[in-house]
Amino acid sequence: MKQHKLIKTADNKHSKGRLPVSAWVVLIFTGLSCTVSENIFGLNMSGYGWFVPFAVNLLIVAQNARQIRFPLKIWLLWIAVVVVYQGFATADNALQRSIMLLSPIATGLAVSTFRATETDLDYFFRICGYMAIFLLLSVLVKTGIFASGVLPFSSGLAPQVMTGSILGCIFAARNALGSRKDLYFWTSVAVIPVIAVTRMGMVATALSLPLTFAPMKIAKRVLFICLIVIAATSLFVTERIQKKMFFSGEGTVQDVKWDNPDFATHGRKLFWDILQKNISEKPLLGHGANASEEVLRAHTKGLTHPHNDWLRLSHDYGYIGAAIFASTLLFQLVHLLQKAGKTSLQHKILFFAGASSILISALFMLTDNIILYAAFFGHFQFALFGLAYGASTVESSKSGPGHRWSMPRIRW
């Protein structure tokens, strides 16, 4: 009952709070990247979406280095791998890809210099609620559902799906800790991959609820899993999903097999077979930074991403590099969970949601290019990490206010 009461207090519509520029720049450019598809001055918005937060937050880090609470040491080995490989890189676009891989870390460092109070965290969670509504409305407008009332077969909504999955982790953690209304927000973002017919998006976002790292009764987790299975079974037999899953437009769950020629992999089998063959030639150290892009471009019609980040890492950085990245994710997840056990409820939500987002990103990496989609996922994820670490400092010490430069308040 105590946790539920705290959540209710946090939901007070009259509470005021603020966020630092380091977080605002991420939220704003994430939202723009999800909705603006036109080129601006010759560059796609997603390009601004990862670079502007990186540049701004790098500057904030330089100005507030002593206030950083993000555990950079967890990421040092992976940073060293990327930097060393970049030093020997010969592939096109290697420098850009390397910076994109590391750019979210700057966000984690910058946001962690901000000492968020309970009221500030309340404010952040309200902003997340606004973002969920904004994403869903943008999806409905972009797909033309408002005008036609018909769901499209393919809509290219990867940005909205990935950003929605992080929001889903936040709403799932809040629901587990007592906030019933966040279940409605979670549902709003879980609908997005269904509209987009994004298979891994549906799986990952759906699992963010029953597999949240926030404490939840086993019976409740089982109930959610059962409801998700029922919903998935109902969706599987619909025409949209059947066309997405099978070239013939018709099949059963038993037909979902990698060696089934009717199973629609949308080119992934070709990409992955090409990379697997190359990996076998240099399994331990790989072929170099961004080498996978050159290989795929040579074998396909200009495609550059393998839609499997684990294969990308294994091909470019070898099994050793991929193992270092996986270990880094694991250490970060464990560290977040350890910190969650030492903080108050509002801070726990951030730590549990951050840990859950790591699980979700690992799933997306099986079939997508999420580690390079910093504009839609990486910066938002590390902003969550940074806000958690910075806010937890308010409880543990009286070391000063930290980075408090913030945007004007927005009232609920």
RALINQUI-V508233 format. One record per backbone hydrogen bond with DSSP energy under -1.0 kcal/mol. CO is the residue of the C=O (numbers start at 1). NH is the residue of the N-H. Records with the same first field share a line. If there is no record, write none. Layout:
CO=NH / NH
This chain:
1=5
2=6
3=7
4=8
5=9
6=10
7=11
9=12
12=15
19=407
20=24
21=25
23=27
24=28
25=29
26=30
27=31
28=32
29=33
30=34
32=36
40=43
43=40
44=47 / 48
45=49
46=50
47=51
48=52
50=54
51=55
52=56
53=57
54=58
55=59
56=60
57=61
58=62
59=63
60=64
64=67
65=68
70=72
71=74
72=75
75=79
76=80
77=81
78=82
79=83
80=84
81=85
82=86
83=87
86=89
91=94
93=97
94=98
95=99
96=100
97=101
98=102
99=103
102=105
104=108
105=109
106=110
107=111
108=112
110=113
111=114
113=403
114=116
117=121
118=122
119=123
120=124
121=125
122=126
123=127
124=128
125=129
126=130
127=131
128=132
129=133
130=134
131=135
132=136
133=137
134=138
135=139
136=140
137=141
138=142
139=143
140=145 / 146
144=148
145=149
157=161
158=162
159=163
160=164
161=165
162=166
163=167
164=168
165=169
166=170
167=171
168=172
169=173
170=174
171=175
172=176
173=177
174=179
175=178
180=183
181=184 / 185
182=186
183=187
184=188
185=189
186=190
187=191
191=195
192=196
193=198
198=202
199=203
200=204
201=205
202=206
203=207
204=208
206=209
207=211
209=212
217=221
218=222
219=223
220=224
221=225
222=226
223=227
224=228
225=229
226=230
227=231
228=232
229=233
230=234
231=235
232=236
235=238
238=242
239=243
240=244
241=245
242=246
245=264
252=255
253=256
255=257
257=260
260=263
262=247
265=268
267=271
268=272
269=273
270=274
271=275
272=276
273=277
274=278
275=279
276=280
278=281 / 282
282=286
283=319
284=320
288=291
291=295
292=296
293=297
294=298
295=299
296=300
300=302
308=312
309=313
310=314
311=315
312=316
313=317
315=287
316=288
317=321
318=322
319=323
320=324
321=325
322=326
323=327
324=328
325=329
326=330
327=331
328=332
329=333
330=334
331=335
332=336
333=337
334=338
335=339
336=340
337=341
339=342
340=343
344=348
345=349
346=350
347=351
348=352
349=353
350=354
351=355
352=356
353=357
354=358
355=359
356=360
357=361
358=362
359=363
360=364
361=365
363=366
364=367 / 368
365=309 / 310
368=309
369=372
372=374
373=377
374=379
377=381
378=382
379=383
380=384
381=385
382=386
383=387
384=388
385=389
386=390
387=391
388=392
391=394
392=396
393=397
405=21
